[in-house]
Amino acid sequence: MLGTGIYPITIAEMLNYTREADQYLDFEEHERLKTFLALHPESGDILPGTGGVRVQQWPIKKQPGRQAKIVYFFRDLNMPLYMLALYKKGERIPLDFDWRDEIKGLVDELVAQHSERWALVIRQQRGGSDLA
């Protein structure tokens, strides 16, 4: 994608991801992970049927030799990268149809909310009403 890696993209964390990350990653390694993804948002493998959700392996320094799977959504440079979930090595990402549909629904909602916020900003910039 044009422009990725040139400047860092904004990172947003979902609450369930933050809880898991706080438990398994120390502050410094979590910052390294976020910096890496901010500069390389397309590095993870796309999970088919999820609307573009990706998974990235990441070492857990608190537990040497262990890795985590970071599940995140990156659409493009106009939208933040959303960190959705963290699975420890050995934990399986539930890739059944129900899980994929749920994740796809979450992604669709994130995109819709982001689009609505930007539409409001544009209307306000043009001097239009902020009432929908």
C-alpha positions as CSV (number, residue, x, y, z in Angstrom):
1,M,0.0,0.0,0.0
2,L,1.3,3.4,-0.9
3,G,2.6,5.3,2.1
4,T,2.7,2.5,4.7
5,G,5.9,2.5,6.6
6,I,6.7,6.1,5.8
7,Y,5.0,7.4,9.0
8,P,3.3,5.6,11.9
9,I,-0.4,5.0,11.8
10,T,-2.5,5.7,14.8
11,I,-3.1,2.6,17.1
12,A,-6.4,2.0,18.9
13,E,-6.9,-0.8,21.4
14,M,-10.2,-2.6,22.1
15,L,-10.7,-3.2,25.9
16,N,-10.4,-7.0,25.8
17,Y,-7.1,-6.7,23.9
18,T,-5.8,-4.2,26.5
19,R,-6.7,-6.5,29.4
20,E,-4.8,-9.4,27.8
21,A,-1.8,-7.3,26.7
22,D,-1.5,-5.8,30.2
23,Q,-1.3,-9.3,31.6
24,Y,1.2,-10.8,29.2
25,L,3.3,-7.9,27.8
26,D,5.4,-5.5,29.9
27,F,5.2,-1.8,29.0
28,E,8.3,-1.7,26.9
29,E,7.5,-4.7,24.8
30,H,4.0,-3.5,24.3
31,E,5.3,-0.2,23.1
32,R,7.6,-2.0,20.7
33,L,4.7,-4.0,19.3
34,K,2.6,-0.9,18.8
35,T,5.5,0.9,17.1
36,F,6.2,-2.1,14.9
37,L,2.5,-2.3,13.8
38,A,2.2,1.5,13.4
39,L,5.1,1.3,10.9
40,H,4.3,-2.0,9.3
41,P,0.5,-2.4,9.5
42,E,0.3,-4.9,6.6
43,S,2.8,-7.3,8.2
44,G,0.3,-9.7,9.6
45,D,-1.4,-12.5,7.8
46,I,-5.0,-11.8,6.7
47,L,-7.6,-14.2,8.3
48,P,-10.0,-15.1,5.5
49,G,-13.6,-14.2,5.8
50,T,-13.0,-11.5,8.5
51,G,-13.1,-8.4,6.4
52,G,-9.4,-7.8,6.5
53,V,-8.5,-8.8,10.1
54,R,-4.8,-9.8,10.4
55,V,-2.8,-11.9,12.9
56,Q,0.8,-11.2,13.8
57,Q,3.1,-13.4,15.9
58,W,4.9,-11.6,18.7
59,P,7.4,-12.8,21.4
60,I,6.4,-12.5,25.0
61,K,9.4,-11.3,26.9
62,K,7.8,-12.1,30.3
63,Q,7.8,-15.8,29.3
64,P,11.0,-16.5,27.2
65,G,10.4,-18.7,24.3
66,R,6.6,-18.0,24.2
67,Q,4.8,-16.1,21.6
68,A,1.4,-14.4,21.3
69,K,-0.9,-14.0,18.3
70,I,-2.0,-10.4,18.0
71,V,-5.3,-10.0,16.1
72,Y,-5.8,-6.6,14.6
73,F,-7.6,-4.7,11.9
74,F,-5.9,-2.4,9.4
75,R,-8.0,-0.9,6.6
76,D,-5.9,2.0,5.2
77,L,-3.9,5.0,6.3
78,N,-7.1,7.1,6.8
79,M,-8.3,4.9,9.7
80,P,-6.5,3.8,12.9
81,L,-5.2,0.3,13.3
82,Y,-7.4,-1.5,15.8
83,M,-5.8,-4.1,18.1
84,L,-8.7,-6.5,18.7
85,A,-7.4,-9.6,20.6
86,L,-4.3,-11.3,22.0
87,Y,-4.0,-15.1,22.0
88,K,-1.1,-16.8,23.8
89,K,0.8,-19.6,21.9
90,G,-1.1,-22.8,22.3
91,E,-4.5,-20.9,22.4
92,R,-6.3,-21.3,19.2
93,I,-8.0,-18.5,17.4
94,P,-11.6,-19.7,17.0
95,L,-11.8,-19.6,13.2
96,D,-15.3,-21.1,12.9
97,F,-18.0,-19.3,10.9
98,D,-19.7,-17.7,14.0
99,W,-16.4,-16.2,15.1
100,R,-15.6,-14.9,11.6
101,D,-19.1,-13.4,11.3
102,E,-18.7,-11.7,14.7
103,I,-15.3,-10.3,13.8
104,K,-16.6,-9.1,10.4
105,G,-19.5,-7.4,12.1
106,L,-17.1,-5.7,14.5
107,V,-14.9,-4.5,11.6
108,D,-18.0,-3.3,9.7
109,E,-19.1,-1.3,12.8
110,L,-15.6,0.2,13.3
111,V,-15.5,1.3,9.6
112,A,-19.1,2.8,9.9
113,Q,-18.3,4.7,13.1
114,H,-15.0,6.0,11.6
115,S,-16.8,7.1,8.4
116,E,-19.6,8.8,10.4
117,R,-17.0,10.8,12.5
118,W,-15.1,11.9,9.4
119,A,-18.4,12.9,7.7
120,L,-19.2,15.1,10.7
121,V,-15.7,16.7,10.7
122,I,-16.1,17.5,7.0
123,R,-19.5,19.0,7.5
124,Q,-18.2,21.1,10.3
125,Q,-15.2,22.3,8.3
126,R,-17.6,23.3,5.5
127,G,-19.7,25.2,7.9
128,G,-22.6,22.8,7.8
129,S,-24.7,21.6,10.7
130,D,-23.4,18.8,12.9
131,L,-26.9,17.5,13.4
132,A,-27.6,14.3,11.6
